[in-house]
Amino acid sequence: MVLFSLVATHADIDLETVAQLSNGSSGIATSALSGSTAVSGAVVLATCNRYEIYGEAPRPDDVEAARSALVAQISDASGLAEPVVSRALVTNVGPDVTRHLFAVSSGLDSAVVGEREIAGQVRRALITAQHEGTASPGLVRLFQAASKTAKDVGAQTALGSRGLSIVSVALDLATDLSEHADWSAKKVVVFGTGAYAGATMALLRERGCSDISVFSSSGRAEAFVATRGGTALTPDTLRVAVAAADVMIGCSGSDTRVEAGELAQVRAASPQPLIAIDLALTHDFDPAVGELPDVDLLTLESVRLAAPQEQAESLSQASSMVTSAASSFELEREVRSVDTAIVALRRHTMSVLDAEMEKVRAKHGCTAAAEEVEFALRRMVKQLLHVPTVRARELAANGQQETYVAALEALYGITVDQPAALAPSTPAAALDAAAECPVDHRLGRESA
């Protein structure tokens, strides 16, 4: 199996295109798996400034076909022409996939370097894929390792201690723009009830803000404020809340947005200035809102430009941890790639032994002598399998697993159908146990 990813981020294309690519992202993985045999698994990571699909293909030659299938699905969902989608997505294969996801999960590839929100988004992307049945075993291991790396970076470097996030930088900018920095006196309207809205509520509380109203076009505001506090707004009460607001924060990215003309009417009689913070990828607020008198508009681009630079020492330490973790993951993946071949050799050898023992039992019955013969033969076979097992892992660690597979076919006539991954229905733990070295050298005897 081969890991690959299709990546579109704020670093390469404009956020409008990223937003368009994200349209209909929830069904992309399922559609791709059902529509193409070249896609064995897929996980979609869509955030406010990136759209990435991580996939697994059966063979290296299948990656291009898998990419084409995914591009076609994204084109259908987003309405963008396939050539536009194809140009927007950078393709990573093999170790580059691991390094990129580990860096993303650790906050090293974010608009706000070191932000911690992305780690949670990576975890949720995997959970969603598992729920939809699109996460292959290889992708599960990849995302779990990325989350562990992010946790280690957060715990062991200064990046984790700063607590930076896109929301926190946006609120800092809003504080700088305000005549009064005291958030306890501000009235805030939050649009949306997703992860960013939750993070926004938490940070507003930390800054002393208590007058927070929440609007959701999907009607989820009541359930949202029930666990987080605040006041749920309806379409009827929204106008009054916006008219009195000091700050409004867009986190929903819904089809409904606040238009400049409508806001001007609502705020016509309001004496205080308004700060509008638009954190939604697809814009909760009309960009023309920023041209209204007494209205300051902050966007994701504003946040990116204002994000503080991390210290070189912290970045270097975090980058080293990511590189080391990615290398370790790739080495483990290479070693795992021969597990199926090791199991195939062991099963072949044991089947020969079992056939010979049937002959012994047919001739001598289930006697003590027959049991002694079987014990001796099984011990001998396990000893003989030790060197090929160790050698297989050595070759895999050097990227030469295909040499081992070819040798099995040439010497024993054993054909290994899937030398590079677990079959989707095979539990990883079961195959690991079957592929273990048959001799327990720590105890100086056979493994049970």
LINMO-V929641 format. One record per helix or strand. SS is the DSSP state (@ for helix, = for strand). FROM is the first residue (numbers start at 1). LEN is the number of residues. If there is no record, write none. Layout:
# LINMO-V929641
SS_FROM_LEN ; SS_FROM_LEN
This chain:
# LINMO-V929641
=_2_8 ; @_15_8 ; @_25_11 ; =_41_7 ; =_50_8 ; @_60_19 ; @_82_7 ; =_90_4 ; @_95_11 ; @_117_16 ; @_137_20 ; @_158_5 ; @_166_12 ; @_183_3 ; =_187_5 ; @_195_12 ; =_211_5 ; @_221_8 ; =_231_3 ; @_235_10 ; =_247_4 ; =_258_1 ; @_260_7 ; =_274_5 ; =_285_1 ; @_287_5 ; =_295_5 ; @_300_7 ; @_312_25 ; @_339_26 ; @_368_30 ; @_401_12 ; @_428_7 ; =_439_2 ; =_445_2
